[in-house]
Amino acid sequence: KGECKCHAATEAKTKPSTDADYAKTMKSKDGGFKATYSSVPEAIPVNKMLSWKLKVETADGQVVKDAEITVTGDMPEHGHGLPTEPKVTKNFGDGTYLVEGIKFSMPGWWIMNFTIKAGGKTETVTFNLQLK
């Protein structure tokens, strides 16, 4: 149950670092954006469709109202991504975006990447998740 059959014979080469940050608010690598996610439901289930709200701000706290956002998920220890293609389906106009179509196929360490394009910048905010 919950085994990754595609890589059962391969020893996982990528492990989360012991100081991996599992915060729900993260800055982009280049520091231009800050994003916060909230999950519906809050306790993230495995093998169920869910949606997230993503609040996007500039580094100095200004809301980013008209961003283009693309979403990818990855399970580095197993070499595969999400079984779905999540998309932003609604812009609430206050820096909050609805992301639907998220489904984690198994427990373990996941990375969610949100590439945010706004104000002439394109940066990625990455979240670590440890699902049980």
RAWODA-V727054 format. One record per pair of residues at least 24 apart in sequence whose C-alpha atoms are under 10 Angstrom apart, sorted by sequence separation. I is the first residue (numbers start at 1). J is the second residue. D is the distance in whole Angstrom. If there is no record, write none. Layout:
i = <I	I>
j = <J	J>
d = <D	D>
This chain:
i = <33	34	35	67	81	82	107	108	32	33	34	66	106	107	32	33	34	65	66	67	106	31	32	33	34	65	66	104	31	32	33	34	35	65	66	67	69	71	82	25	27	30	31	33	34	35	64	65	66	67	68	70	73	75	81	82	24	25	27	28	33	34	63	64	65	66	67	69	72	73	74	75	78	80	81	82	25	27	28	33	63	64	65	66	71	73	75	77	78	81	27	63	64	65	75	76	77	78	62	63	64	75	76	77	52	54	75	76	49	51	53	74	75	76	47	50	51	52	74	75	49	51	53	54	55	57	58	73	74	75	51	53	56	57	73	74	53	55	56	57	72	73	74	55	56	72	73	54	55	56	71	72	73	54	55	71	72	53	54	55	70	71	72	2	53	54	69	70	71	2	52	53	54	69	70	71	52	53	68	69	70	51	52	53	68	69	70	51	52	67	68	69	50	51	52	67	68	69	50	51	52	66	67	68	49	50	51	66	67	49	50	51	64	66	67	48	49	50	64	65	66	69	71	73	75	48	49	50	64	67	68	69	70	71	72	73	74	75	47	48	49	64	67	69	71	73	47	48	49	46	47	48	45	46	47	37	44	45	46	47	15	16	35	36	37	38	39	40	44	45	46	47	54	56	58	14	15	16	35	37	45	46	58	14	15	37	45	46	13	14	15	39	12	13	14	12	13	14	11	12	13	10	11	12	10	56	7	8	7	6	7	5	6	7	4	6	4	4	35	35	34	33	32	33	28	33	44	46	28	32	44	45	46	28	44	45	28	33	43	44	22	32	33	34	35	36	43	32	33	34	35	37	30	32	33	34	35	36	30	31	32	33	35	16	30	31	32	15	16	28	29	30	31	16	28	29	30	27	28	29	27	28	29	27	28	26	27	28	25	26	27	4	25	26	3	4	24	25	26	2	3	4	24	2	3	22	23	24	1	2	21	22	23	24	1	2	21	22	23	20	21	22	20	21	22	20	16	16	16	2>
j = <57	58	59	91	105	106	131	132	57	58	59	91	131	132	58	59	60	91	92	93	132	58	59	60	61	92	93	131	59	60	61	62	63	93	94	95	97	99	110	54	56	59	60	62	63	64	93	94	95	96	97	99	102	104	110	111	54	55	57	58	63	64	93	94	95	96	97	99	102	103	104	105	108	110	111	112	56	58	59	64	94	95	96	97	102	104	106	108	109	112	59	95	96	97	107	108	109	110	95	96	97	108	109	110	86	88	109	110	84	86	88	109	110	111	83	86	87	88	110	111	86	88	90	91	92	94	95	110	111	112	89	91	94	95	111	112	92	94	95	96	111	112	113	95	96	112	113	95	96	97	112	113	114	96	97	113	114	96	97	98	113	114	115	46	97	98	113	114	115	47	97	98	99	114	115	116	98	99	114	115	116	98	99	100	115	116	117	99	100	115	116	117	99	100	101	116	117	118	100	101	102	116	117	118	100	101	102	117	118	101	102	103	116	118	119	101	102	103	117	118	119	122	124	126	128	102	103	104	118	121	122	123	124	125	126	127	128	129	102	103	104	119	122	124	126	128	103	104	105	103	104	105	103	104	105	96	103	104	105	106	75	76	95	96	97	98	99	100	104	105	106	107	114	116	118	75	76	77	96	98	106	107	119	76	77	99	107	108	76	77	78	102	76	77	78	77	78	79	77	78	79	77	78	79	78	125	77	78	78	78	79	78	79	80	78	80	79	80	114	116	116	116	116	117	113	118	129	131	114	118	130	131	132	115	131	132	116	121	131	132	111	121	122	123	124	125	132	122	123	124	125	127	121	123	124	125	126	127	122	123	124	125	127	109	123	124	125	109	110	122	123	124	125	111	123	124	125	123	124	125	124	125	126	125	126	125	126	127	125	126	127	105	126	127	105	106	126	127	128	105	106	107	127	106	107	126	127	128	106	107	126	127	128	129	107	108	127	128	129	127	128	129	128	129	130	129	128	129	130	132>
d = <6	6	9	9	9	10	5	6	9	4	6	8	8	5	6	5	9	8	10	10	8	9	5	9	8	8	7	9	6	9	9	10	10	5	9	8	9	8	9	10	10	10	10	9	9	10	9	6	8	10	10	9	9	9	9	10	10	9	9	10	10	10	9	7	4	10	9	9	9	9	9	10	9	10	9	9	10	9	9	9	7	5	8	10	9	9	9	9	9	9	8	5	8	9	10	10	7	10	9	8	10	8	8	9	10	9	6	7	9	9	9	9	5	8	9	10	10	9	6	6	10	10	9	10	10	10	10	7	5	9	10	10	9	7	6	6	10	8	5	9	8	4	8	5	6	6	6	8	4	8	7	5	9	5	6	6	7	6	5	9	8	5	8	9	6	6	10	6	7	9	8	5	7	6	5	9	6	6	10	5	7	7	5	9	8	5	9	5	7	10	6	6	9	4	9	6	5	9	7	6	8	10	5	7	8	6	6	9	5	6	5	9	10	7	8	10	6	6	10	9	9	9	10	9	10	8	5	9	7	10	9	10	9	10	10	9	10	10	10	6	8	9	10	9	10	10	6	7	10	7	6	8	8	5	5	9	9	8	6	7	10	8	9	9	9	10	10	10	9	9	6	9	9	9	10	9	7	8	9	10	9	6	10	6	6	10	9	10	8	5	10	10	8	6	8	5	8	9	9	6	9	10	9	8	9	10	9	9	6	8	8	10	9	9	7	9	10	9	9	9	10	8	10	10	10	9	9	7	9	10	9	8	8	9	7	8	9	9	9	9	10	8	9	10	10	9	10	9	7	10	7	9	10	7	8	7	9	9	9	8	9	8	9	7	7	9	10	8	9	10	7	8	9	10	6	7	9	10	5	7	9	4	8	6	7	6	8	10	9	7	9	9	10	7	10	8	10	8	10	8	7	10	7	5	9	10	7	9	9	7	10	7	8	9	10	9	8	5	9	10	6	6	7	9	8	9	9	10	9	10>
